């Protein structure tokens, strides 16, 4: 039987996000990105493959809008 390797990656809960961009600034792997899409501010995980699951973005978020979720490789 083959077991898949478990990896934690960041996920932004858009309803809670206040778009302060603290997470974008602290991420040293450039995983998160903030942009204006159709006139609305959005913060999203742009490169999930680069996420190491370190949790810096989770710790700095003032609205608790980022969580680490399981990704099976």
Secondary structure, DSSP 8 states (H G I E B T S, - for coil): -----EEEEEEE-TTT-----HHHHH-TT--EEEEEETTEEEEEES-GGG-----HHHHH-TT--EEEEEEE-
